[in-house]
Amino acid sequence: MLVILREDLTDLGKRGDIVEVADGHARNYLLPKGLAMVASSGAVQQASKMRQARDQRDAAEREAARTVASSLVPQVIRIEAKAGAEGKLFGSVSTTEIADAVRDQTGIEIDRKTISGEPIKEVGEHQMTVELHSEVSFPLQVEVVAAD
């Protein structure tokens, strides 16, 4: 059965895509939950408008992510944390703390879920990866110093 997706679905496609699915999957899951609609001729036109809107929104989000990336790449985010004599932290620096430090030091708001990398457990310079968009990821330099 041909259906038009109303929402982004990981295994099937993005909003506005016309996809072929099993009849039972469409009748029992996609259609009752409002995740898709049957691909009639009028609905196909509506789907093309949905794809255009999605593409425009995606382009705007990608451009905004590139702007944020270009301003954050040259910066080093400094975080103070309690540490022992050998430079080991009491605990670790979380992605929430990194996102808060980025907001405080640069004024740029990023979601903690976009930051990935090994947990920071010692004083020094560390590199985290930030993925703001599926096509825009960049390294973020984080310097952890011992708090006085």
TIVO-2410 file (N, C-alpha, C; in nm, 3 decimals):
# residues 148
REC num residu      c1      c2      c3 atome chaine
REC   1      M   0.085  -0.118   0.000     N      A
REC   1      M   0.000   0.000   0.000    CA      A
REC   1      M   0.090   0.124   0.000     C      A
REC   2      L   0.057   0.221  -0.081     N      A
REC   2      L   0.130   0.347  -0.084    CA      A
REC   2      L   0.071   0.441   0.019     C      A
REC   3      V   0.157   0.495   0.105     N      A
REC   3      V   0.112   0.590   0.207    CA      A
REC   3      V   0.205   0.711   0.206     C      A
REC   4      I   0.155   0.821   0.258     N      A
REC   4      I   0.232   0.942   0.273    CA      A
REC   4      I   0.257   0.960   0.422     C      A
REC   5      L   0.383   0.974   0.460     N      A
REC   5      L   0.416   0.988   0.601    CA      A
REC   5      L   0.381   1.128   0.651     C      A
REC   6      R   0.319   1.133   0.768     N      A
REC   6      R   0.285   1.261   0.829    CA      A
REC   6      R   0.389   1.305   0.931     C      A
REC   7      E   0.475   1.214   0.971     N      A
REC   7      E   0.581   1.243   1.068    CA      A
REC   7      E   0.708   1.170   1.026     C      A
REC   8      D   0.822   1.213   1.077     N      A
REC   8      D   0.947   1.143   1.052    CA      A
REC   8      D   0.945   1.011   1.127     C      A
REC   9      L   0.970   0.902   1.056     N      A
REC   9      L   0.978   0.770   1.117    CA      A
REC   9      L   1.113   0.710   1.083     C      A
REC  10      T   1.184   0.664   1.182     N      A
REC  10      T   1.321   0.619   1.167    CA      A
REC  10      T   1.336   0.513   1.059     C      A
REC  11      D   1.251   0.413   1.057     N      A
REC  11      D   1.269   0.301   0.965    CA      A
REC  11      D   1.207   0.324   0.827     C      A
REC  12      L   1.117   0.423   0.815     N      A
REC  12      L   1.046   0.440   0.688    CA      A
REC  12      L   1.090   0.561   0.607     C      A
REC  13      G   1.097   0.676   0.669     N      A
REC  13      G   1.133   0.796   0.595    CA      A
REC  13      G   1.095   0.920   0.671     C      A
REC  14      K   1.097   1.033   0.599     N      A
REC  14      K   1.067   1.161   0.661    CA      A
REC  14      K   0.928   1.207   0.624     C      A
REC  15      R   0.884   1.310   0.694     N      A
REC  15      R   0.752   1.367   0.673    CA      A
REC  15      R   0.735   1.409   0.527     C      A
REC  16      G   0.624   1.365   0.465     N      A
REC  16      G   0.597   1.401   0.327    CA      A
REC  16      G   0.644   1.297   0.226     C      A
REC  17      D   0.722   1.198   0.269     N      A
REC  17      D   0.768   1.095   0.177    CA      A
REC  17      D   0.655   1.000   0.143     C      A
REC  18      I   0.653   0.953   0.020     N      A
REC  18      I   0.556   0.851  -0.024    CA      A
REC  18      I   0.631   0.719  -0.021     C      A
REC  19      V   0.581   0.625   0.061     N      A
REC  19      V   0.650   0.498   0.078    CA      A
REC  19      V   0.552   0.382   0.059     C      A
REC  20      E   0.607   0.269   0.019     N      A
REC  20      E   0.531   0.145   0.004    CA      A
REC  20      E   0.548   0.065   0.133     C      A
REC  21      V   0.437   0.031   0.198     N      A
REC  21      V   0.442  -0.049   0.320    CA      A
REC  21      V   0.343  -0.165   0.307     C      A
REC  22      A   0.358  -0.262   0.393     N      A
REC  22      A   0.265  -0.375   0.394    CA      A
REC  22      A   0.126  -0.325   0.432     C      A
REC  23      D   0.025  -0.385   0.372     N      A
REC  23      D  -0.114  -0.342   0.399    CA      A
REC  23      D  -0.146  -0.348   0.547     C      A
REC  24      G  -0.107  -0.457   0.613     N      A
REC  24      G  -0.137  -0.472   0.754    CA      A
REC  24      G  -0.069  -0.367   0.839     C      A
REC  25      H   0.055  -0.333   0.808     N      A
REC  25      H   0.128  -0.232   0.883    CA      A
REC  25      H   0.059  -0.097   0.870     C      A
REC  26      A   0.012  -0.067   0.749     N      A
REC  26      A  -0.058   0.060   0.727    CA      A
REC  26      A  -0.192   0.061   0.801     C      A
REC  27      R  -0.272  -0.044   0.784     N      A
REC  27      R  -0.406  -0.048   0.845    CA      A
REC  27      R  -0.403  -0.055   0.997     C      A
REC  28      N  -0.309  -0.131   1.051     N      A
REC  28      N  -0.309  -0.157   1.195    CA      A
REC  28      N  -0.224  -0.060   1.276     C      A
REC  29      Y  -0.128   0.007   1.213     N      A
REC  29      Y  -0.038   0.092   1.291    CA      A
REC  29      Y  -0.032   0.235   1.239     C      A
REC  30      L   0.009   0.252   1.116     N      A
REC  30      L   0.035   0.387   1.064    CA      A
REC  30      L  -0.091   0.472   1.054     C      A
REC  31      L  -0.195   0.419   0.994     N      A
REC  31      L  -0.318   0.498   0.974    CA      A
REC  31      L  -0.391   0.527   1.105     C      A
REC  32      P  -0.413   0.429   1.193     N      A
REC  32      P  -0.485   0.460   1.318    CA      A
REC  32      P  -0.411   0.560   1.409     C      A
REC  33      K  -0.279   0.557   1.407     N      A
REC  33      K  -0.202   0.648   1.492    CA      A
REC  33      K  -0.181   0.784   1.427     C      A
REC  34      G  -0.228   0.802   1.304     N      A
REC  34      G  -0.214   0.929   1.235    CA      A
REC  34      G  -0.074   0.956   1.186     C      A
REC  35      L   0.008   0.852   1.174     N      A
REC  35      L   0.146   0.869   1.129    CA      A
REC  35      L   0.156   0.875   0.977     C      A
REC  36      A   0.050   0.829   0.909     N      A
REC  36      A   0.052   0.828   0.762    CA      A
REC  36      A  -0.091   0.840   0.711     C      A
REC  37      M  -0.102   0.870   0.581     N      A
REC  37      M  -0.234   0.872   0.516    CA      A
REC  37      M  -0.219   0.803   0.381     C      A
REC  38      V  -0.330   0.751   0.332     N      A
REC  38      V  -0.329   0.680   0.205    CA      A
REC  38      V  -0.291   0.778   0.094     C      A
REC  39      A  -0.209   0.733   0.000     N      A
REC  39      A  -0.157   0.820  -0.106    CA      A
REC  39      A  -0.257   0.829  -0.221     C      A
REC  40      S  -0.356   0.918  -0.208     N      A
REC  40      S  -0.448   0.946  -0.318    CA      A
REC  40      S  -0.389   1.059  -0.402     C      A
REC  41      S  -0.452   1.092  -0.514     N      A
REC  41      S  -0.395   1.194  -0.604    CA      A
REC  41      S  -0.387   1.330  -0.535     C      A
REC  42      G  -0.490   1.370  -0.460     N      A
REC  42      G  -0.488   1.497  -0.388    CA      A
REC  42      G  -0.386   1.495  -0.276     C      A
REC  43      A  -0.372   1.380  -0.213     N      A
REC  43      A  -0.277   1.368  -0.102    CA      A
REC  43      A  -0.133   1.375  -0.152     C      A
REC  44      V  -0.109   1.330  -0.275     N      A
REC  44      V   0.025   1.336  -0.331    CA      A
REC  44      V   0.067   1.482  -0.349     C      A
REC  45      Q  -0.025   1.567  -0.390     N      A
REC  45      Q   0.005   1.710  -0.402    CA      A
REC  45      Q   0.035   1.770  -0.265     C      A
REC  46      Q  -0.046   1.730  -0.166     N      A
REC  46      Q  -0.022   1.778  -0.030    CA      A
REC  46      Q   0.114   1.731   0.019     C      A
REC  47      A   0.153   1.609  -0.017     N      A
REC  47      A   0.282   1.555   0.024    CA      A
REC  47      A   0.397   1.636  -0.036     C      A
REC  48      S   0.382   1.679  -0.158     N      A
REC  48      S   0.488   1.758  -0.219    CA      A
REC  48      S   0.505   1.891  -0.147     C      A
REC  49      K   0.395   1.951  -0.102     N      A
REC  49      K   0.404   2.074  -0.024    CA      A
REC  49      K   0.469   2.048   0.112     C      A
REC  50      M   0.437   1.934   0.173     N      A
REC  50      M   0.498   1.897   0.300    CA      A
REC  50      M   0.649   1.881   0.283     C      A
REC  51      R   0.691   1.816   0.172     N      A
REC  51      R   0.835   1.797   0.146    CA      A
REC  51      R   0.904   1.931   0.124     C      A
REC  52      Q   0.839   2.022   0.050     N      A
REC  52      Q   0.899   2.154   0.028    CA      A
REC  52      Q   0.918   2.228   0.159     C      A
REC  53      A   0.816   2.226   0.244     N      A
REC  53      A   0.826   2.293   0.374    CA      A
REC  53      A   0.936   2.228   0.458     C      A
REC  54      R   0.943   2.095   0.454     N      A
REC  54      R   1.047   2.024   0.529    CA      A
REC  54      R   1.186   2.062   0.479     C      A
REC  55      D   1.202   2.067   0.347     N      A
REC  55      D   1.332   2.102   0.290    CA      A
REC  55      D   1.374   2.244   0.326     C      A
REC  56      Q   1.279   2.338   0.325     N      A
REC  56      Q   1.309   2.476   0.362    CA      A
REC  56      Q   1.349   2.485   0.509     C      A
REC  57      R   1.272   2.416   0.595     N      A
REC  57      R   1.302   2.416   0.738    CA      A
REC  57      R   1.437   2.351   0.765     C      A
REC  58      D   1.465   2.242   0.694     N      A
REC  58      D   1.591   2.172   0.711    CA      A
REC  58      D   1.708   2.260   0.668     C      A
REC  59      A   1.693   2.332   0.558     N      A
REC  59      A   1.799   2.421   0.510    CA      A
REC  59      A   1.824   2.534   0.611     C      A
REC  60      A   1.717   2.588   0.668     N      A
REC  60      A   1.732   2.695   0.767    CA      A
REC  60      A   1.801   2.643   0.893     C      A
REC  61      E   1.761   2.523   0.938     N      A
REC  61      E   1.825   2.464   1.057    CA      A
REC  61      E   1.972   2.432   1.031     C      A
REC  62      R   2.003   2.382   0.912     N      A
REC  62      R   2.141   2.351   0.876    CA      A
REC  62      R   2.227   2.477   0.875     C      A
REC  63      E   2.174   2.585   0.819     N      A
REC  63      E   2.248   2.711   0.813    CA      A
REC  63      E   2.270   2.769   0.953     C      A
REC  64      A   2.167   2.760   1.038     N      A
REC  64      A   2.181   2.807   1.176    CA      A
REC  64      A   2.286   2.725   1.250     C      A
REC  65      A   2.287   2.594   1.227     N      A
REC  65      A   2.386   2.507   1.291    CA      A
REC  65      A   2.527   2.541   1.245     C      A
REC  66      R   2.544   2.572   1.116     N      A
REC  66      R   2.676   2.610   1.065    CA      A
REC  66      R   2.724   2.741   1.126     C      A
REC  67      T   2.631   2.834   1.146     N      A
REC  67      T   2.666   2.962   1.207    CA      A
REC  67      T   2.715   2.941   1.350     C      A
REC  68      V   2.641   2.859   1.426     N      A
REC  68      V   2.680   2.829   1.564    CA      A
REC  68      V   2.816   2.758   1.565     C      A
REC  69      A   2.834   2.663   1.473     N      A
REC  69      A   2.960   2.588   1.468    CA      A
REC  69      A   3.077   2.680   1.439     C      A
REC  70      S   3.059   2.772   1.345     N      A
REC  70      S   3.170   2.861   1.310    CA      A
REC  70      S   3.209   2.952   1.425     C      A
REC  71      S   3.114   2.984   1.513     N      A
REC  71      S   3.148   3.069   1.627    CA      A
REC  71      S   3.204   2.989   1.745     C      A
REC  72      L   3.170   2.862   1.757     N      A
REC  72      L   3.218   2.783   1.871    CA      A
REC  72      L   3.350   2.710   1.847     C      A
REC  73      V   3.381   2.678   1.722     N      A
REC  73      V   3.503   2.600   1.695    CA      A
REC  73      V   3.629   2.669   1.746     C      A
REC  74      P   3.649   2.798   1.725     N      A
REC  74      P   3.774   2.859   1.771    CA      A
REC  74      P   3.781   2.883   1.922     C      A
REC  75      Q   3.672   2.865   1.993     N      A
REC  75      Q   3.670   2.896   2.136    CA      A
REC  75      Q   3.706   2.776   2.222     C      A
REC  76      V   3.761   2.805   2.338     N      A
REC  76      V   3.788   2.702   2.439    CA      A
REC  76      V   3.696   2.730   2.556     C      A
REC  77      I   3.614   2.634   2.592     N      A
REC  77      I   3.520   2.648   2.703    CA      A
REC  77      I   3.592   2.606   2.831     C      A
REC  78      R   3.596   2.694   2.928     N      A
REC  78      R   3.669   2.670   3.053    CA      A
REC  78      R   3.570   2.634   3.164     C      A
REC  79      I   3.596   2.523   3.230     N      A
REC  79      I   3.509   2.475   3.339    CA      A
REC  79      I   3.594   2.448   3.461     C      A
REC  80      E   3.550   2.501   3.574     N      A
REC  80      E   3.618   2.473   3.701    CA      A
REC  80      E   3.549   2.357   3.770     C      A
REC  81      A   3.629   2.265   3.824     N      A
REC  81      A   3.574   2.150   3.895    CA      A
REC  81      A   3.667   2.113   4.009     C      A
REC  82      K   3.612   2.053   4.112     N      A
REC  82      K   3.694   2.010   4.226    CA      A
REC  82      K   3.778   1.890   4.183     C      A
REC  83      A   3.908   1.899   4.216     N      A
REC  83      A   4.000   1.794   4.175    CA      A
REC  83      A   4.098   1.762   4.287     C      A
REC  84      G   4.151   1.641   4.282     N      A
REC  84      G   4.250   1.599   4.379    CA      A
REC  84      G   4.388   1.649   4.339     C      A
REC  85      A   4.490   1.612   4.415     N      A
REC  85      A   4.626   1.661   4.393    CA      A
REC  85      A   4.683   1.613   4.259     C      A
REC  86      E   4.645   1.496   4.213     N      A
REC  86      E   4.700   1.444   4.088    CA      A
REC  86      E   4.619   1.485   3.966     C      A
REC  87      G   4.520   1.570   3.983     N      A
REC  87      G   4.441   1.616   3.870    CA      A
REC  87      G   4.316   1.535   3.841     C      A
REC  88      K   4.288   1.437   3.925     N      A
REC  88      K   4.167   1.358   3.907    CA      A
REC  88      K   4.049   1.434   3.965     C      A
REC  89      L   3.938   1.437   3.893     N      A
REC  89      L   3.821   1.509   3.941    CA      A
REC  89      L   3.745   1.426   4.043     C      A
REC  90      F   3.678   1.495   4.134     N      A
REC  90      F   3.586   1.429   4.225    CA      A
REC  90      F   3.454   1.418   4.151     C      A
REC  91      G   3.435   1.308   4.081     N      A
REC  91      G   3.318   1.292   3.994    CA      A
REC  91      G   3.362   1.314   3.851     C      A
REC  92      S   3.274   1.374   3.771     N      A
REC  92      S   3.310   1.402   3.632    CA      A
REC  92      S   3.234   1.524   3.584     C      A
REC  93      V   3.275   1.577   3.472     N      A
REC  93      V   3.207   1.691   3.411    CA      A
REC  93      V   3.103   1.635   3.315     C      A
REC  94      S   2.977   1.669   3.338     N      A
REC  94      S   2.869   1.615   3.256    CA      A
REC  94      S   2.841   1.703   3.134     C      A
REC  95      T   2.765   1.650   3.041     N      A
REC  95      T   2.728   1.726   2.923    CA      A
REC  95      T   2.640   1.845   2.960     C      A
REC  96      T   2.564   1.832   3.067     N      A
REC  96      T   2.481   1.944   3.114    CA      A
REC  96      T   2.570   2.060   3.159     C      A
REC  97      E   2.676   2.027   3.232     N      A
REC  97      E   2.770   2.132   3.276    CA      A
REC  97      E   2.840   2.197   3.157     C      A
REC  98      I   2.873   2.118   3.057     N      A
REC  98      I   2.938   2.174   2.938    CA      A
REC  98      I   2.841   2.266   2.864     C      A
REC  99      A   2.715   2.223   2.847     N      A
REC  99      A   2.615   2.306   2.780    CA      A
REC  99      A   2.592   2.436   2.857     C      A
REC 100      D   2.587   2.428   2.990     N      A
REC 100      D   2.571   2.548   3.072    CA      A
REC 100      D   2.691   2.642   3.057     C      A
REC 101      A   2.812   2.586   3.054     N      A
REC 101      A   2.933   2.667   3.039    CA      A
REC 101      A   2.935   2.735   2.902     C      A
REC 102      V   2.892   2.664   2.798     N      A
REC 102      V   2.887   2.725   2.665    CA      A
REC 102      V   2.790   2.842   2.667     C      A
REC 103      R   2.674   2.824   2.729     N      A
REC 103      R   2.575   2.933   2.738    CA      A
REC 103      R   2.630   3.051   2.817     C      A
REC 104      D   2.695   3.024   2.930     N      A
REC 104      D   2.746   3.132   3.014    CA      A
REC 104      D   2.862   3.207   2.949     C      A
REC 105      Q   2.949   3.136   2.878     N      A
REC 105      Q   3.069   3.199   2.824    CA      A
REC 105      Q   3.051   3.258   2.684     C      A
REC 106      T   2.954   3.206   2.608     N      A
REC 106      T   2.938   3.254   2.470    CA      A
REC 106      T   2.800   3.312   2.442     C      A
REC 107      G   2.702   3.279   2.527     N      A
REC 107      G   2.565   3.324   2.502    CA      A
REC 107      G   2.492   3.236   2.403     C      A
REC 108      I   2.554   3.127   2.359     N      A
REC 108      I   2.492   3.036   2.262    CA      A
REC 108      I   2.432   2.919   2.338     C      A
REC 109      E   2.307   2.892   2.310     N      A
REC 109      E   2.234   2.784   2.377    CA      A
REC 109      E   2.245   2.657   2.293     C      A
REC 110      I   2.302   2.550   2.350     N      A
REC 110      I   2.304   2.421   2.281    CA      A
REC 110      I   2.245   2.316   2.375     C      A
REC 111      D   2.184   2.216   2.318     N      A
REC 111      D   2.121   2.110   2.395    CA      A
REC 111      D   2.229   2.012   2.441     C      A
REC 112      R   2.220   1.968   2.565     N      A
REC 112      R   2.320   1.876   2.619    CA      A
REC 112      R   2.323   1.744   2.542     C      A
REC 113      K   2.212   1.707   2.480     N      A
REC 113      K   2.205   1.580   2.408    CA      A
REC 113      K   2.285   1.582   2.277     C      A
REC 114      T   2.321   1.702   2.231     N      A
REC 114      T   2.399   1.711   2.108    CA      A
REC 114      T   2.549   1.696   2.133     C      A
REC 115      I   2.589   1.693   2.260     N      A
REC 115      I   2.731   1.681   2.296    CA      A
REC 115      I   2.764   1.535   2.323     C      A
REC 116      S   2.871   1.488   2.259     N      A
REC 116      S   2.913   1.349   2.282    CA      A
REC 116      S   3.064   1.343   2.299     C      A
REC 117      G   3.107   1.238   2.362     N      A
REC 117      G   3.250   1.218   2.388    CA      A
REC 117      G   3.267   1.141   2.517     C      A
REC 118      E   3.390   1.109   2.548     N      A
REC 118      E   3.421   1.037   2.672    CA      A
REC 118      E   3.393   1.127   2.791     C      A
REC 119      P   3.346   1.070   2.902     N      A
REC 119      P   3.326   1.151   3.023    CA      A
REC 119      P   3.458   1.214   3.068     C      A
REC 120      I   3.451   1.338   3.110     N      A
REC 120      I   3.572   1.409   3.153    CA      A
REC 120      I   3.592   1.383   3.302     C      A
REC 121      K   3.706   1.318   3.335     N      A
REC 121      K   3.730   1.279   3.474    CA      A
REC 121      K   3.863   1.331   3.527     C      A
REC 122      E   3.930   1.415   3.448     N      A
REC 122      E   4.056   1.472   3.496    CA      A
REC 122      E   4.076   1.612   3.441     C      A
REC 123      V   4.162   1.686   3.507     N      A
REC 123      V   4.194   1.823   3.469    CA      A
REC 123      V   4.271   1.821   3.337     C      A
REC 124      G   4.247   1.922   3.254     N      A
REC 124      G   4.321   1.933   3.128    CA      A
REC 124      G   4.229   1.972   3.013     C      A
REC 125      E   4.285   1.965   2.892     N      A
REC 125      E   4.207   1.998   2.773    CA      A
REC 125      E   4.146   1.870   2.716     C      A
REC 126      H   4.020   1.881   2.677     N      A
REC 126      H   3.947   1.767   2.622    CA      A
REC 126      H   3.870   1.814   2.500     C      A
REC 127      Q   3.844   1.720   2.411     N      A
REC 127      Q   3.769   1.753   2.291    CA      A
REC 127      Q   3.640   1.673   2.291     C      A
REC 128      M   3.529   1.745   2.278     N      A
REC 128      M   3.397   1.684   2.270    CA      A
REC 128      M   3.345   1.707   2.128     C      A
REC 129      T   3.250   1.627   2.084     N      A
REC 129      T   3.189   1.644   1.954    CA      A
REC 129      T   3.047   1.694   1.974     C      A
REC 130      V   3.011   1.797   1.898     N      A
REC 130      V   2.876   1.853   1.904    CA      A
REC 130      V   2.811   1.830   1.768     C      A
REC 131      E   2.694   1.768   1.768     N      A
REC 131      E   2.620   1.745   1.643    CA      A
REC 131      E   2.488   1.821   1.651     C      A
REC 132      L   2.486   1.940   1.591     N      A
REC 132      L   2.367   2.025   1.595    CA      A
REC 132      L   2.267   1.989   1.486     C      A
REC 133      H   2.313   1.924   1.381     N      A
REC 133      H   2.229   1.887   1.267    CA      A
REC 133      H   2.289   1.760   1.210     C      A
REC 134      S   2.212   1.682   1.136     N      A
REC 134      S   2.265   1.557   1.082    CA      A
REC 134      S   2.385   1.581   0.990     C      A
REC 135      E   2.396   1.701   0.932     N      A
REC 135      E   2.507   1.732   0.843    CA      A
REC 135      E   2.610   1.826   0.905     C      A
REC 136      V   2.588   1.870   1.030     N      A
REC 136      V   2.679   1.966   1.093    CA      A
REC 136      V   2.722   1.913   1.229     C      A
REC 137      S   2.848   1.868   1.236     N      A
REC 137      S   2.906   1.832   1.365    CA      A
REC 137      S   3.046   1.895   1.369     C      A
REC 138      F   3.089   1.929   1.488     N      A
REC 138      F   3.216   1.998   1.502    CA      A
REC 138      F   3.278   1.967   1.638     C      A
REC 139      P   3.411   1.985   1.648     N      A
REC 139      P   3.479   1.962   1.776    CA      A
REC 139      P   3.463   2.083   1.868     C      A
REC 140      L   3.446   2.057   1.995     N      A
REC 140      L   3.437   2.163   2.096    CA      A
REC 140      L   3.549   2.140   2.197     C      A
REC 141      Q   3.634   2.241   2.214     N      A
REC 141      Q   3.745   2.232   2.307    CA      A
REC 141      Q   3.697   2.269   2.447     C      A
REC 142      V   3.721   2.180   2.543     N      A
REC 142      V   3.681   2.205   2.681    CA      A
REC 142      V   3.807   2.195   2.768     C      A
REC 143      E   3.830   2.299   2.845     N      A
REC 143      E   3.944   2.300   2.937    CA      A
REC 143      E   3.890   2.293   3.079     C      A
REC 144      V   3.929   2.188   3.149     N      A
REC 144      V   3.886   2.169   3.287    CA      A
REC 144      V   4.002   2.207   3.377     C      A
REC 145      V   3.974   2.299   3.470     N      A
REC 145      V   4.076   2.344   3.563    CA      A
REC 145      V   4.030   2.314   3.705     C      A
REC 146      A   4.125   2.296   3.796     N      A
REC 146      A   4.095   2.267   3.935    CA      A
REC 146      A   4.039   2.393   4.002     C      A
REC 147      A   3.930   2.377   4.073     N      A
REC 147      A   3.870   2.490   4.146    CA      A
REC 147      A   3.952   2.519   4.269     C      A
REC 148      D   3.962   2.645   4.303     N      A
REC 148      D   4.041   2.687   4.421    CA      A
REC 148      D   3.968   2.658   4.549     C      A
***
